[in-house]
Amino acid sequence: MKNETVEQRLPYVKEAVEQWFPPSNEAVEQGLPHSFEAVEQELPHDDAAGEQELPPHVNGAVENELSRLEEGEASSSESDTSVSSRGSRHTKTSRRSQRRLKPRRPVDPPSAPTESVCTVEYVDGAPNRTRVIEVASPPRDAKSITSLPGFSWKKFLRDLKAGDIEQVCLITDGDPVSHTINSVGADDRSSRPKSAEPKSVREKPFAAQSWESLKASGNPIYETAREFAVVFPDKIPAELPADRGVRHEIDLAPGSKYCVTLQWPLPRDQVKAVDDFFEGRRQVGHVRESISPHSSPTFCVKKATGGWRIVQAFNKLNYATIPAQTPIPRKDMVLDSMSGSVIYSAIDLTDGFYQILMRESDIPLTAVSTPSGMLWEWLVMPQGLKNAPGTFNRMVSHVLRPLRNFAPSYFDDIFVHSRAEGDLSAVEVHVQLLRQVFQVMRENKLYANLKKRVFCAPEIPVLGCYVSKNGVRADPEKISSICSWPTPTSPTELRQWLGLANYLHKYTKDYAGLIQPLSSLLKKDATWLRRPEHQAAFDSVKKSLASAPILMLPDDSKPFHVVCDASDFAIGCALMQFDDEGRERVVSYQSRQMKPAEHNYPVHDKELLAMRYALIKFRVYLLGEQTFAVYTDHTSLRTAMKSPHLSQRMARWLSFFAE
């Protein structure tokens, strides 16, 4: 039997323990509790919760198995062979790990009975070394084991039944471990990105929205929305979409042959789900039987809410398709267009891909096969094609082009904003603008989801942030996810956290400088060795985002000013503006780390580099009739820029500034 510990079978606990272990080997041994009560204090558990999570027959099986293991340990204690030596013989470790196995140094006798346990330490998922340590009264009852965060009953029972687990023990190291375990277990759900949550969880806040709730709230748009109720159907009409002047086109690269991938077999329940899906699409006229020489397979993916999601594998077709150069809307341009508005609405289009017709000559290219032997071809744009998102965005932009001054769109999201005009209030103007949007949607047979709409609100969510008359603020859920994220224990986890934090970099002053110690851990051939400065950088980014300011939307009628600065390894800048009350507000923060060659620049060149970086980043705001000022803390730039003896680099930069 393999001698493995919870440190090997429970990755969350293992990571928490490794995170707070001191570098020395003696510290690990000194930090071990010497009584079972100490373990219970570190990991409190709910008896009722343990009984509910463990079915009666499973609970009995585990207790019987643990009892059998205890009897085996008692009988083996009388023999000359210790538990640690027995575990080292049966554990599958490399010869190098066996050579590194060192006997434990003699220490003072513990106050409570201890047992020798052979443990395998893991670093980045790979065994690092094997050591023998003394553990005082490891928990053996099922309730103590089931209270561990991140516990997987499926894997534990599988390994226990197979005889791969000889002992189960918990290694703790005082209060820091309990804090880490709680952060990993209790806050694990909140630390996940919102996109990683099931669809039912993400849509729960919208479940209560209906016509009744809209009327009960006294929303001024209720009567107008009721007039255009056809735009918010409970079910999309079973008919082909209207021809709006935009069709999806598939242009193959010259020399492309037939795109054929054989269909593989699927389980019976998935075959039925595929057949039911295409039969439903056939009844509404979206697909028809095909004799095309092209064929792409179909498979299923399990939904988080149950059931099967039908997916078409257009891999070969997409590889042979010439990519379209349809521009993607820029988030900053969508936000900037809302400057000065006070009332906002958000509309979410539904079933968008199936609302676009295919070009007649390209219909045979969309042929898909099913496990039951059918070949279907799409009359509307299916999901999974290479240029489908660009075509959908082009259609929405084409339809809403006359309204883009007050109704910008981003793929399937339409944002309507307004302000008071003349004798009309902002609400009255907003109702008129929404009527125009509804009219265009009804004429072009575009449909929206009533449960995901926001009408006449002082603040709406827009592409990961919230917009109001006060400006733009970061999504509190994203900030909470970043701040509750446990300390990364591997480069992969650090990249995941930085990927989420980078999305909100414009809310943080000198963001590049704050993450510089963390970025050094991700360099090629860098050794993963956490130091105090890494933890300090991790906490600094969290603290900075927790106090992120509300950014001001740029006002073109007022002058801008730029503040820039440079350090030894990063440059940063901020675009500033004064609001109507005379307060200095931040429009955006920008920063980046220096390149290796830029580290060798003299101080005045680094400051000039920061100024050049600021003018490039904020160029779209600074070009115009309004004058702007640039503030820097390096006064020598005034004389350096007027010096007749300039380096080639400074001469090039001054030529850029002259624009």
C-alpha positions as CSV (number, residue, x, y, z in Angstrom):
1,M,0.0,0.0,0.0
2,K,1.2,3.5,-0.8
3,N,2.0,5.8,2.1
4,E,0.5,9.1,1.1
5,T,-0.7,12.0,3.2
6,V,-3.4,14.6,2.8
7,E,-0.6,16.9,1.6
8,Q,-0.5,14.8,-1.5
9,R,-4.2,14.0,-1.9
10,L,-5.6,17.4,-1.0
11,P,-4.0,20.1,-3.2
12,Y,-5.7,23.1,-1.4
13,V,-4.5,22.1,2.0
14,K,-1.1,21.3,0.6
15,E,-0.8,24.7,-1.0
16,A,-1.9,26.4,2.2
17,V,0.6,24.5,4.3
18,E,3.5,25.1,1.9
19,Q,2.6,28.8,1.7
20,W,3.2,29.5,5.4
21,F,6.1,27.0,6.1
22,P,9.3,28.7,7.1
23,P,12.3,28.0,5.0
24,S,14.1,25.9,7.6
25,N,13.2,22.2,8.1
26,E,13.3,22.6,11.9
27,A,10.5,25.2,11.8
28,V,8.1,22.7,10.3
29,E,8.8,20.1,13.0
30,Q,8.5,22.7,15.8
31,G,5.2,24.1,14.4
32,L,3.4,20.7,14.6
33,P,0.6,20.6,17.2
34,H,1.1,18.0,19.9
35,S,-2.5,17.3,20.8
36,F,-5.6,16.4,18.9
37,E,-7.4,19.3,20.5
38,A,-5.0,21.8,18.8
39,V,-6.0,20.4,15.4
40,E,-9.7,20.7,16.3
41,Q,-9.2,24.3,17.2
42,E,-7.4,25.1,14.0
43,L,-10.1,23.5,11.8
44,P,-13.5,23.8,13.4
45,H,-16.1,21.7,11.8
46,D,-19.9,21.4,11.9
47,D,-21.0,18.0,13.0
48,A,-24.3,18.4,11.3
49,A,-22.7,19.5,8.1
50,G,-20.3,16.6,8.2
51,E,-23.2,14.1,8.6
52,Q,-25.1,15.7,5.8
53,E,-22.2,15.6,3.4
54,L,-21.4,12.0,4.2
55,P,-24.2,9.5,3.4
56,P,-24.7,6.7,6.0
57,H,-23.3,3.9,3.9
58,V,-20.3,6.0,2.9
59,N,-19.6,7.2,6.4
60,G,-19.6,3.6,7.7
61,A,-17.3,2.5,4.9
62,V,-14.8,5.2,5.7
63,E,-14.9,4.6,9.5
64,N,-14.5,0.8,8.9
65,E,-11.6,1.4,6.6
66,L,-9.9,3.7,9.1
67,S,-10.5,1.3,11.9
68,R,-8.9,-1.5,9.8
69,L,-6.0,0.8,9.2
70,E,-5.6,1.6,12.9
71,E,-5.6,-2.2,13.8
72,G,-2.9,-2.7,11.1
73,E,-0.9,0.1,12.6
74,A,-1.2,-1.3,16.1
75,S,-0.1,-4.7,15.0
76,S,2.8,-3.3,13.0
77,S,4.0,-1.2,15.9
78,E,5.2,-4.4,17.6
79,S,7.4,-5.3,14.7
80,D,10.9,-3.9,14.2
81,T,9.8,-2.1,11.0
82,S,8.6,1.4,11.5
83,V,5.7,3.1,9.7
84,S,8.1,5.4,7.9
85,S,10.3,2.7,6.6
86,R,7.3,0.7,5.5
87,G,5.9,3.7,3.7
88,S,9.2,4.5,2.0
89,R,9.3,1.0,0.5
90,H,5.8,1.1,-0.9
91,T,5.6,4.7,-2.0
92,K,6.4,5.1,-5.7
93,T,9.2,7.6,-5.6
94,S,12.2,8.1,-7.8
95,R,15.7,6.9,-6.8
96,R,16.8,10.5,-6.3
97,S,14.0,11.1,-3.9
98,Q,14.9,7.9,-2.0
99,R,18.5,9.1,-1.7
100,R,17.4,12.4,-0.4
101,L,15.4,10.8,2.4
102,K,17.0,11.9,5.6
103,P,16.3,10.5,9.1
104,R,14.8,12.9,11.5
105,R,17.1,14.6,13.9
106,P,16.7,13.6,17.5
107,V,14.5,16.0,19.5
108,D,13.0,16.2,22.9
109,P,10.2,13.7,23.6
110,P,6.9,15.3,22.8
111,S,4.3,15.8,25.4
112,A,1.7,13.7,23.5
113,P,2.1,10.4,21.6
114,T,3.4,10.9,18.1
115,E,3.7,8.8,15.0
116,S,6.3,8.8,12.3
117,V,4.9,9.7,8.9
118,C,6.7,9.6,5.6
119,T,5.7,12.7,3.6
120,V,6.3,13.8,0.1
121,E,6.6,17.6,-0.5
122,Y,5.3,18.9,-3.8
123,V,6.4,22.0,-5.7
124,D,4.4,23.1,-8.7
125,G,2.6,19.7,-8.8
126,A,5.8,17.7,-8.9
127,P,7.5,15.8,-6.0
128,N,10.3,17.8,-4.5
129,R,11.6,15.7,-1.6
130,T,10.6,13.0,0.9
131,R,11.0,13.5,4.7
132,V,10.1,11.7,7.8
133,I,8.3,13.8,10.5
134,E,6.5,13.3,13.7
135,V,2.8,14.0,13.8
136,A,0.9,14.2,17.1
137,S,-2.5,12.4,17.1
138,P,-3.5,12.8,13.5
139,P,-7.3,12.9,13.0
140,R,-8.8,9.6,12.0
141,D,-12.5,10.1,12.4
142,A,-14.6,10.8,9.3
143,K,-16.1,14.1,10.6
144,S,-12.7,15.7,11.1
145,I,-11.6,14.6,7.6
146,T,-14.8,15.7,5.9
147,S,-14.4,19.2,7.4
148,L,-11.3,19.9,5.3
149,P,-11.8,22.6,2.6
150,G,-11.5,21.6,-1.0
151,F,-12.0,17.9,0.0
152,S,-12.9,15.6,-2.9
153,W,-14.9,12.6,-1.7
154,K,-14.8,11.0,-5.1
155,K,-11.0,10.9,-5.3
156,F,-10.6,10.1,-1.6
157,L,-12.9,7.1,-1.6
158,R,-11.5,5.8,-4.9
159,D,-7.9,5.8,-3.5
160,L,-9.0,4.4,-0.1
161,K,-10.9,1.6,-1.8
162,A,-7.9,0.8,-4.0
163,G,-5.6,0.7,-1.0
164,D,-3.5,3.6,-2.1
165,I,-3.9,5.5,1.3
166,E,-2.2,4.1,4.4
167,Q,-2.5,7.0,6.7
168,V,-4.5,10.3,6.8
169,C,-2.9,13.1,8.8
170,L,-3.2,16.9,8.9
171,I,-0.1,19.0,9.0
172,T,-0.7,22.5,10.6
173,D,1.5,25.3,11.6
174,G,-0.3,27.6,13.9
175,D,-2.8,30.4,13.2
176,P,-1.5,31.4,9.7
177,V,-2.5,28.0,8.4
178,S,-6.1,28.3,9.6
179,H,-6.3,31.7,8.0
180,T,-5.0,30.4,4.7
181,I,-7.4,27.4,4.7
182,N,-10.3,29.6,5.4
183,S,-9.4,31.9,2.6
184,V,-9.0,29.0,0.2
185,G,-12.2,27.3,1.2
186,A,-14.7,29.9,2.3
187,D,-13.7,32.5,-0.2
188,D,-13.0,30.2,-3.1
189,R,-16.3,30.9,-4.8
190,S,-15.9,34.7,-4.5
191,S,-12.4,34.5,-5.9
192,R,-13.4,32.9,-9.1
193,P,-13.9,35.2,-12.1
194,K,-17.5,35.9,-12.9
195,S,-17.3,34.1,-16.2
196,A,-16.3,30.9,-14.4
197,E,-19.6,30.8,-12.5
198,P,-22.5,28.7,-13.8
199,K,-24.9,30.5,-16.1
200,S,-27.7,30.1,-13.6
201,V,-25.7,32.0,-10.9
202,R,-24.9,34.8,-13.3
203,E,-28.5,35.2,-14.4
204,K,-30.0,35.0,-10.9
205,P,-30.1,38.8,-10.4
206,F,-32.2,39.1,-13.6
207,A,-34.7,36.3,-12.8
208,A,-37.2,38.6,-11.0
209,Q,-37.4,41.1,-13.9
210,S,-40.7,41.0,-15.8
211,W,-43.4,43.3,-17.1
212,E,-45.1,43.3,-13.7
213,S,-41.9,44.3,-11.9
214,L,-41.3,47.0,-14.5
215,K,-44.8,48.4,-13.9
216,A,-44.5,48.1,-10.1
217,S,-41.3,50.1,-10.1
218,G,-43.0,53.1,-11.7
219,N,-40.4,53.2,-14.5
220,P,-41.3,56.0,-17.0
221,I,-40.5,53.7,-20.0
222,Y,-43.2,51.1,-19.1
223,E,-45.9,52.4,-21.5
224,T,-43.5,52.8,-24.4
225,A,-42.0,49.4,-23.8
226,R,-45.5,47.9,-23.7
227,E,-46.2,49.5,-27.1
228,F,-43.2,47.7,-28.5
229,A,-43.8,44.4,-26.7
230,V,-43.0,42.5,-29.9
231,V,-39.4,43.4,-29.4
232,F,-39.3,41.5,-26.1
233,P,-40.9,38.2,-26.9
234,D,-40.9,35.2,-24.5
235,K,-39.9,33.0,-27.5
236,I,-38.3,34.0,-30.8
237,P,-40.9,33.7,-33.7
238,A,-40.4,30.4,-35.7
239,E,-39.5,31.9,-39.0
240,L,-36.5,32.9,-41.1
241,P,-35.0,36.3,-40.2
242,A,-35.5,39.3,-42.3
243,D,-32.9,40.3,-44.9
244,R,-31.3,43.4,-43.4
245,G,-28.7,44.0,-46.1
246,V,-26.0,42.0,-44.2
247,R,-25.4,38.3,-44.8
248,H,-22.7,36.1,-43.6
249,E,-20.1,35.3,-46.2
250,I,-17.5,32.5,-46.2
251,D,-14.5,33.2,-48.5
252,L,-12.2,30.3,-48.8
253,A,-8.4,30.7,-49.4
254,P,-7.3,29.8,-53.0
255,G,-6.6,26.1,-53.5
256,S,-8.8,25.0,-50.6
257,K,-10.3,21.5,-51.0
258,Y,-13.4,20.0,-49.5
259,C,-13.6,20.6,-45.8
260,V,-14.6,17.2,-44.4
261,T,-14.2,15.8,-40.9
262,L,-15.8,12.4,-40.1
263,Q,-18.4,12.2,-37.4
264,W,-17.4,10.2,-34.4
265,P,-19.9,8.1,-32.3
266,L,-21.6,9.7,-29.3
267,P,-23.6,8.2,-26.3
268,R,-27.2,7.5,-26.9
269,D,-28.5,10.4,-24.8
270,Q,-26.3,12.8,-26.7
271,V,-27.4,11.4,-30.0
272,K,-31.0,12.1,-29.0
273,A,-30.1,15.7,-27.9
274,V,-28.5,16.3,-31.2
275,D,-31.4,15.0,-33.2
276,D,-33.9,17.0,-31.1
277,F,-31.9,20.2,-31.6
278,F,-31.8,19.9,-35.4
279,E,-35.4,18.8,-35.6
280,G,-36.4,22.0,-33.8
281,R,-34.2,24.1,-36.1
282,R,-35.7,22.4,-39.1
283,Q,-39.2,23.3,-38.0
284,V,-38.4,27.0,-37.7
285,G,-36.6,26.9,-41.1
286,H,-33.0,27.4,-39.9
287,V,-31.6,24.2,-41.4
288,R,-32.5,21.8,-44.2
289,E,-31.2,18.4,-45.4
290,S,-28.1,18.6,-47.4
291,I,-26.1,16.8,-50.1
292,S,-23.1,19.0,-49.7
293,P,-19.6,17.6,-50.3
294,H,-18.5,19.4,-47.1
295,S,-19.1,18.0,-43.7
296,S,-18.3,19.0,-40.1
297,P,-19.0,16.8,-37.1
298,T,-21.3,17.6,-34.1
299,F,-20.7,16.9,-30.5
300,C,-22.2,17.9,-27.1
301,V,-20.9,19.7,-24.0
302,K,-22.5,19.4,-20.6
303,K,-24.2,22.6,-19.4
304,A,-23.7,23.8,-15.9
305,T,-27.5,23.8,-15.4
306,G,-28.0,20.3,-16.9
307,G,-28.7,19.2,-20.4
308,W,-26.5,19.3,-23.5
309,R,-25.1,22.2,-25.5
310,I,-24.8,21.3,-29.2
311,V,-21.4,22.3,-30.7
312,Q,-20.4,22.1,-34.4
313,A,-16.7,21.5,-35.1
314,F,-16.0,23.8,-38.0
315,N,-12.2,23.4,-37.5
316,K,-11.2,22.6,-41.1
317,L,-13.6,25.1,-42.6
318,N,-12.4,27.9,-40.3
319,Y,-8.8,27.0,-41.1
320,A,-9.5,27.5,-44.9
321,T,-11.6,30.7,-44.4
322,I,-10.0,34.0,-45.2
323,P,-10.3,36.2,-42.0
324,A,-12.5,39.2,-42.3
325,Q,-11.2,42.6,-41.1
326,T,-14.3,43.9,-39.5
327,P,-13.2,46.2,-36.7
328,I,-14.3,45.4,-33.2
329,P,-15.8,48.3,-31.2
330,R,-13.4,49.9,-28.7
331,K,-14.6,50.0,-25.1
332,D,-13.0,53.4,-24.4
333,M,-14.9,54.9,-27.4
334,V,-18.2,53.5,-26.1
335,L,-17.5,55.0,-22.7
336,D,-16.4,58.3,-24.0
337,S,-19.6,58.8,-26.0
338,M,-21.6,58.7,-22.7
339,S,-19.8,61.8,-21.3
340,G,-22.3,64.4,-20.0
341,S,-25.3,62.1,-19.9
342,V,-27.3,61.5,-16.7
343,I,-29.9,58.8,-17.7
344,Y,-28.9,55.4,-19.1
345,S,-30.4,52.2,-20.5
346,A,-29.0,48.9,-21.5
347,I,-30.6,46.4,-24.0
348,D,-29.3,42.9,-24.6
349,L,-30.1,41.3,-27.9
350,T,-31.0,37.6,-27.9
351,D,-30.5,34.8,-30.3
352,G,-28.4,37.1,-32.4
353,F,-26.5,34.7,-34.6
354,Y,-29.7,33.0,-35.9
355,Q,-31.0,36.4,-36.9
356,I,-28.6,36.7,-39.9
357,L,-29.0,34.9,-43.2
358,M,-26.3,33.0,-45.0
359,R,-25.1,34.0,-48.4
360,E,-26.8,31.5,-50.8
361,S,-23.6,30.2,-52.4
362,D,-22.1,29.6,-49.0
363,I,-24.9,27.5,-47.5
364,P,-23.3,24.1,-48.6
365,L,-20.1,25.0,-46.7
366,T,-22.1,24.9,-43.4
367,A,-23.1,21.3,-43.7
368,V,-22.8,19.4,-40.4
369,S,-23.3,15.7,-39.8
370,T,-24.9,14.0,-36.9
371,P,-24.3,10.6,-35.2
372,S,-27.6,9.3,-36.5
373,G,-26.5,9.7,-40.1
374,M,-28.1,13.0,-41.1
375,L,-26.4,15.8,-43.0
376,W,-27.9,19.3,-42.4
377,E,-26.9,22.7,-43.8
378,W,-27.6,26.1,-42.2
379,L,-29.7,28.8,-43.8
380,V,-28.8,31.2,-41.0
381,M,-25.4,31.9,-39.5
382,P,-24.5,29.1,-37.1
383,Q,-22.3,29.4,-34.1
384,G,-18.7,28.4,-34.4
385,L,-17.8,30.0,-37.7
386,K,-14.6,32.0,-38.0
387,N,-16.0,35.4,-39.0
388,A,-19.4,35.1,-37.3
389,P,-18.8,37.6,-34.5
390,G,-17.6,40.2,-36.9
391,T,-20.7,39.7,-39.2
392,F,-23.0,40.1,-36.2
393,N,-21.4,43.3,-35.1
394,R,-21.5,44.6,-38.6
395,M,-25.2,43.9,-38.8
396,V,-26.0,45.7,-35.5
397,S,-23.8,48.7,-36.5
398,H,-25.5,48.8,-39.9
399,V,-29.0,48.8,-38.4
400,L,-28.2,51.3,-35.6
401,R,-26.0,53.7,-37.6
402,P,-28.6,56.5,-37.6
403,L,-28.7,56.3,-33.8
404,R,-25.1,55.9,-32.9
405,N,-24.8,59.3,-31.4
406,F,-26.9,58.3,-28.4
407,A,-27.1,54.5,-28.8
408,P,-23.6,52.9,-29.2
409,S,-23.5,49.2,-29.5
410,Y,-21.0,46.5,-28.6
411,F,-21.9,43.2,-30.3
412,D,-25.2,42.2,-28.7
413,D,-25.3,45.1,-26.2
414,I,-27.0,48.4,-26.9
415,F,-26.4,51.4,-24.5
416,V,-28.8,54.4,-24.7
417,H,-27.8,57.6,-22.8
418,S,-29.3,61.1,-22.6
419,R,-29.2,64.4,-20.9
420,A,-31.7,67.3,-20.6
421,E,-32.2,69.3,-23.8
422,G,-34.1,72.6,-24.0
423,D,-37.4,72.5,-22.2
424,L,-37.3,68.7,-21.9
425,S,-36.0,66.9,-18.9
426,A,-33.4,64.1,-19.2
427,V,-36.1,61.5,-18.6
428,E,-38.4,62.8,-21.3
429,V,-35.5,62.9,-23.8
430,H,-34.5,59.4,-22.8
431,V,-38.0,58.0,-23.4
432,Q,-38.0,59.6,-26.9
433,L,-34.6,58.1,-27.7
434,L,-35.7,54.6,-26.5
435,R,-38.8,54.9,-28.7
436,Q,-36.5,55.4,-31.7
437,V,-34.4,52.4,-30.8
438,F,-37.5,50.2,-30.3
439,Q,-38.8,51.4,-33.7
440,V,-35.6,50.4,-35.5
441,M,-35.6,47.0,-33.7
442,R,-39.2,46.3,-34.7
443,E,-38.6,47.2,-38.3
444,N,-35.5,44.9,-38.6
445,K,-37.0,42.2,-36.4
446,L,-34.3,42.4,-33.7
447,Y,-35.3,40.9,-30.4
448,A,-34.1,41.7,-26.9
449,N,-34.2,39.9,-23.5
450,L,-36.6,41.5,-21.2
451,K,-34.9,40.0,-18.1
452,K,-31.6,41.5,-18.9
453,R,-32.7,45.0,-19.7
454,V,-32.0,48.2,-17.7
455,F,-34.3,51.2,-18.4
456,C,-33.9,54.8,-17.2
457,A,-31.3,54.2,-14.6
458,P,-28.8,56.6,-13.1
459,E,-26.1,53.9,-13.5
460,I,-25.7,50.9,-15.7
461,P,-23.1,48.1,-16.1
462,V,-21.1,48.6,-19.3
463,L,-18.4,46.0,-20.3
464,G,-17.1,45.3,-16.9
465,C,-17.6,48.7,-15.2
466,Y,-20.4,50.9,-14.1
467,V,-21.2,54.3,-15.8
468,S,-23.0,57.2,-14.2
469,K,-23.0,60.9,-14.3
470,N,-20.2,60.9,-11.8
471,G,-17.9,58.9,-14.1
472,V,-16.7,55.3,-14.4
473,R,-16.1,53.0,-11.5
474,A,-14.8,49.4,-11.5
475,D,-17.1,46.5,-11.1
476,P,-17.3,45.7,-7.3
477,E,-17.5,42.0,-8.1
478,K,-14.3,42.1,-10.0
479,I,-12.5,44.0,-7.3
480,S,-13.9,41.6,-4.7
481,S,-12.6,38.7,-6.8
482,I,-9.1,40.2,-6.9
483,C,-8.9,41.2,-3.3
484,S,-10.2,37.8,-2.0
485,W,-7.8,35.8,-4.2
486,P,-5.5,33.6,-2.1
487,T,-1.8,34.1,-2.4
488,P,-0.6,32.3,-5.6
489,T,1.6,29.3,-5.1
490,S,2.7,28.7,-8.7
491,P,3.4,30.7,-11.8
492,T,0.1,29.5,-13.3
493,E,-1.9,30.8,-10.4
494,L,0.0,34.1,-10.6
495,R,-0.8,34.5,-14.3
496,Q,-4.5,33.9,-13.6
497,W,-4.5,36.6,-10.9
498,L,-2.6,39.1,-13.0
499,G,-4.9,38.5,-16.0
500,L,-7.8,39.6,-13.9
501,A,-5.9,42.5,-12.2
502,N,-4.6,43.8,-15.6
503,Y,-8.2,44.4,-16.7
504,L,-8.5,47.1,-14.1
505,H,-5.1,48.6,-14.5
506,K,-6.4,52.1,-15.5
507,Y,-7.9,52.5,-12.0
508,T,-4.5,52.0,-10.3
509,K,-1.7,54.6,-10.1
510,D,1.7,53.2,-11.1
511,Y,0.2,49.7,-11.6
512,A,3.3,48.6,-13.6
513,G,5.6,49.6,-10.7
514,L,3.4,47.7,-8.2
515,I,3.5,44.4,-10.1
516,Q,7.1,44.6,-11.1
517,P,8.3,42.1,-8.3
518,L,5.6,39.7,-9.4
519,S,6.4,40.0,-13.0
520,S,10.0,39.0,-12.3
521,L,8.7,35.6,-11.1
522,L,7.2,34.9,-14.6
523,K,10.3,35.6,-16.6
524,K,11.9,32.8,-18.6
525,D,14.2,30.5,-16.5
526,A,13.1,32.4,-13.3
527,T,13.1,30.4,-10.1
528,W,9.8,30.3,-8.2
529,L,10.9,31.6,-4.9
530,R,8.5,33.8,-2.9
531,R,10.0,36.6,-0.8
532,P,8.6,39.3,1.4
533,E,8.7,41.8,-1.5
534,H,6.5,39.6,-3.6
535,Q,3.8,39.3,-0.9
536,A,4.1,43.1,-0.4
537,A,3.5,43.7,-4.1
538,F,0.6,41.3,-4.0
539,D,-1.0,43.1,-1.1
540,S,-0.3,46.6,-2.6
541,V,-2.2,45.8,-5.8
542,K,-5.1,44.6,-3.7
543,K,-5.1,47.7,-1.6
544,S,-4.8,50.0,-4.6
545,L,-7.8,48.4,-6.3
546,A,-9.8,48.3,-3.1
547,S,-9.5,52.1,-3.0
548,A,-9.8,52.6,-6.8
549,P,-11.2,56.1,-7.7
550,I,-14.2,56.9,-9.8
551,L,-12.7,58.0,-13.1
552,M,-14.1,61.0,-14.9
553,L,-15.4,60.7,-18.4
554,P,-13.5,63.0,-20.7
555,D,-15.1,66.4,-21.5
556,D,-13.8,67.8,-24.9
557,S,-15.0,71.3,-24.0
558,K,-12.4,71.5,-21.1
559,P,-8.6,71.5,-21.2
560,F,-6.7,68.4,-20.2
561,H,-3.4,68.2,-18.3
562,V,-1.0,65.2,-18.0
563,V,1.1,64.2,-15.0
564,C,4.0,61.8,-15.8
565,D,6.8,60.2,-13.8
566,A,9.5,57.6,-14.1
567,S,11.3,55.3,-11.7
568,D,14.2,52.9,-12.0
569,F,12.1,50.2,-13.6
570,A,8.7,51.7,-14.7
571,I,7.1,54.8,-16.2
572,G,3.6,56.0,-15.6
573,C,1.2,58.9,-16.4
574,A,-2.2,60.2,-15.6
575,L,-4.7,62.1,-17.7
576,M,-6.4,64.8,-15.5
577,Q,-9.2,67.2,-15.9
578,F,-11.2,69.6,-13.7
579,D,-14.9,68.9,-13.3
580,D,-17.7,71.5,-13.1
581,E,-17.1,71.9,-9.4
582,G,-13.4,72.7,-9.9
583,R,-12.1,69.4,-8.5
584,E,-9.2,67.8,-10.2
585,R,-10.3,64.3,-11.4
586,V,-8.4,61.4,-13.0
587,V,-9.6,60.4,-16.5
588,S,-7.2,57.4,-16.8
589,Y,-4.0,55.9,-15.4
590,Q,-1.4,54.3,-17.7
591,S,1.9,52.7,-17.0
592,R,4.4,50.1,-18.2
593,Q,7.6,48.5,-17.2
594,M,10.8,49.6,-18.8
595,K,12.5,47.5,-21.4
596,P,16.0,46.1,-20.6
597,A,17.8,48.8,-22.7
598,E,15.7,51.6,-21.2
599,H,17.1,50.7,-17.7
600,N,20.4,52.2,-18.9
601,Y,19.0,55.6,-19.8
602,P,20.1,58.6,-17.7
603,V,17.5,60.1,-15.4
604,H,16.4,63.0,-17.7
605,D,16.0,60.5,-20.6
606,K,13.7,58.3,-18.4
607,E,11.6,61.3,-17.5
608,L,11.4,62.3,-21.2
609,L,10.5,58.7,-22.0
610,A,7.6,58.9,-19.6
611,M,6.4,62.2,-21.2
612,R,6.6,60.6,-24.7
613,Y,4.6,57.5,-23.4
614,A,1.9,59.8,-22.0
615,L,1.5,61.8,-25.2
616,I,1.2,58.6,-27.2
617,K,-1.4,57.0,-24.8
618,F,-3.5,60.1,-24.6
619,R,-2.9,61.4,-28.1
620,V,-6.6,61.1,-29.1
621,Y,-7.6,63.5,-26.2
622,L,-4.8,66.0,-26.5
623,L,-5.0,66.7,-30.2
624,G,-7.4,69.5,-30.9
625,E,-7.9,73.2,-30.3
626,Q,-7.6,73.0,-26.5
627,T,-4.2,73.6,-25.1
628,F,-2.8,71.1,-22.5
629,A,-0.1,71.1,-19.9
630,V,2.4,68.4,-19.0
631,Y,3.7,68.2,-15.4
632,T,6.9,66.4,-14.4
633,D,9.1,66.5,-11.3
634,H,12.3,66.7,-13.2
635,T,13.1,70.4,-13.8
636,S,16.3,69.7,-15.8
637,L,14.1,68.8,-18.8
638,R,13.5,72.5,-19.4
639,T,17.1,73.2,-20.1
640,A,17.8,69.8,-21.7
641,M,15.2,70.4,-24.3
642,K,16.8,73.7,-25.2
643,S,20.3,72.5,-25.2
644,P,22.1,72.7,-28.6
645,H,23.9,69.4,-27.8
646,L,21.2,66.8,-28.0
647,S,21.5,63.1,-28.4
648,Q,19.9,61.4,-31.5
649,R,17.3,59.8,-29.2
650,M,16.3,63.1,-27.6
651,A,16.3,64.8,-31.0
652,R,13.8,62.2,-32.3
653,W,11.6,62.6,-29.3
654,L,11.6,66.4,-29.5
655,S,10.6,66.1,-33.1
656,F,7.6,64.0,-32.0
657,F,6.7,66.6,-29.4
658,A,6.7,69.3,-32.1
659,E,3.5,67.7,-33.6
